[in-house]
Amino acid sequence: MTSRVLTTANQITLLRLIFVPIFAILVMERSYRGALAILIAAAISDVVDGAVARFFHQESRLGVALDPIADKLLMTTAYLVMAFRDVVPWWLTILVISRDVAIITTAVVISLVAGYRPFRPSILGKISTVMQVTTMFVAVSYAARLPWITAMVVEVLVYLAAAFTVASAVHYAIIVRGLYGQPAPEPDVAKPSN
């Protein structure tokens, strides 16, 4: 991993952070086509920054940390403003954000108590993220009045995203309980001889 901070890959990731307030402003102004363009640009930048980092050997600790933060910040903001505009339901937004907060809080607590442990996403977690992102893309497309996106399509995706979000949260809870829920073995104490 490179020690440089402002590599080209990291600059592309930082650009994705700049997209967050722009997306929020566009949704609040009901400029959904502009918001959709920002989401597409963010998705492209997410692919490009990883490819640039690998191709030019610019993988860095900052990039490894910054990339998921940029993704989560954009998705959290997207769900909040789209719920505010009644495009996606508040209950789904609360589910999505609560799951992420629970995962982050658990990872921090485990790191503080047991030292740093890598917390890799499970298959269900990855599917959940894909469903959440897909739902947001489709919801923004619906709000932008793209002709092939109907309210029924959005509704089906909302329920699928909710189901996978809950399933992945339960799965992570089972994983954490299995790995860290066992009591520490008691030290061997020599029994007094009679």
N, C-alpha and C positions, 0 to 999 in steps of 0.2 A: 504494500500500500504506500502511496505517495504521501509525503509530509506537507505538500503544498496545500494551501487552504482554498484560494480562489482559482481552482482549475476550471477549465471550460465546462466540464460536466457539472461542477457545483454551481457555476453561474447559470446554467440552464435550469437547475433545480431551484435556485433563488428566483428566477423568472416566474416559476410556478407559484411561489409565495406571493408575488406581485399580482398574479391573476386573481387571488382570493378576494381582495376588496373590489376589484373591477367587476368580478362576477356578481358579488352581492349588490353593488350599485345598479348594475344592469337589471337584475331581477326586481329590485325595489322600484325601479323605473318602468317595470313591465316591458323591458326591451329583451324579450326572450330569445330572439334570433341572435342578438349580440352575445347573450349569455351562453347560448349553445356554441357559438364560435369560440368563446373563451374555454369552454369545457373540451372542445375538440383540440384546441391549441395546447391545453394542459395535458391531455392524453398523449399527444404527439411528443411534447417535451419530456414526458415520463419515459417514453420508449427511447428517445434520442439521448437523454443524459446517461442512461445505463449503457447504451451502445458506445457512446463517446468515451465513457470511463473505461470500458473494457478494451476498446480498440487502441486508445492512446495511453493505456496503462495509468489512468488517472484515478483509480479507486482510492478513496481516502476514508478515514474514520468520520470526518465531517459529512461526506457524501452518504455514507451508510446510515448515519443518524438523521440527516436532513431530508433524505428522500421520503421515508415513510411519514415524517412530520408534515411535509408539504402536502402529501396525498391526504392524510387524515384531516388537516386543517381545511383543505378545499372541500372535502366531502362533508365535514361537519357544518361548515358555513353554508354549503349548498342545501343540505337538509333543513337547516334552520330557516333560511330565507324562503325556500320553496314551501315550507310548512306555513310560514307567515303569510304567504300569498295564496294559501289554500290549494296548492297544486298537489302536494303530498300530505297525507294526514299527520297530525301532530303525534299520534301514538306510535307511528313508525319512526319518526324522528327521535322520539324519546328512547325507543328500543335500540336504535342504531348507536346513539350517543352513549347510552347507559352501558351497553356492552363494551364499547371502547374504553370508557372510564374505568369499568370494572377490571378489564384486562391490564390496563396501564397501572392502576392502583395495586393490583396483585403482584405484578412484575416488580414494582418499586419496593413493596413490602418484603418480598422474597429476597431481593437484592440487599436490602438493609439488614435483614435478619440472617440470611445464609450466605451472603456474598453474591457477587454478580453471577447470574446464570443466564445463558442464552435462552430466549423464549421464542422459538421458531413457530411460525403459523402452521396449523394443522390443515389437512385437506379441506375439512369442513369450514375452517376459517377462511381459506382462500376462496372457496365457493361462495361463502357469505359475502365477502368483499366484492367479488365479481357481480353478484346479484344486486348489491347495494349500488354499485357504480352503474350497472345497466339500467336499473330502475330510475336513477337520477337522469341519465341521458335521455331515456324515453319520456320521462315526466317533463323535462325541459323542451323536448321536441314537440310534445303534445301542447304545451303552453305556447310554443312558437307557431302552432297551427300547421305543422307539417301534415300533409294530406293522408298519409298511410298510418298515422298513429291515432288510435281511438282511445276513448276513456276506458273501455273494457281492457285493452292491452295494458294500460297503466295500472288498473286495479289488480289484474292478475299478477303483474310484476311486484306490486306492493305487497301482496300476500306471500308470494314466493320469497321476497327479500326478508320479510318478517319471520317466516318459518326457518329459513337458513340462519338468520341472525340469532334466534332463540336456540336452535340446535347447536350452533357453534359455541354459544355461551355455555350451554350445559356440558358440551364436550370438553371445553377448556377447564371447567370446574372439576370434571372427573379426572382429567390429566393432572391438574395441580394437586388434587386430593391424593391421587395415587403416588405422585412423586414426593410431595412434601407433607402429606397428612399423617404419615406414620410417626408414632412417638419415637423419640431417640432411645436407642438401647441403653438400658441401665448399666452402669459400670459394674464390673465384677468386684464384689466385696468379699474379702477372705473371711470365711466363717471361723469363729474362734474354736480352737480344738478343746475338747473336754478332757 
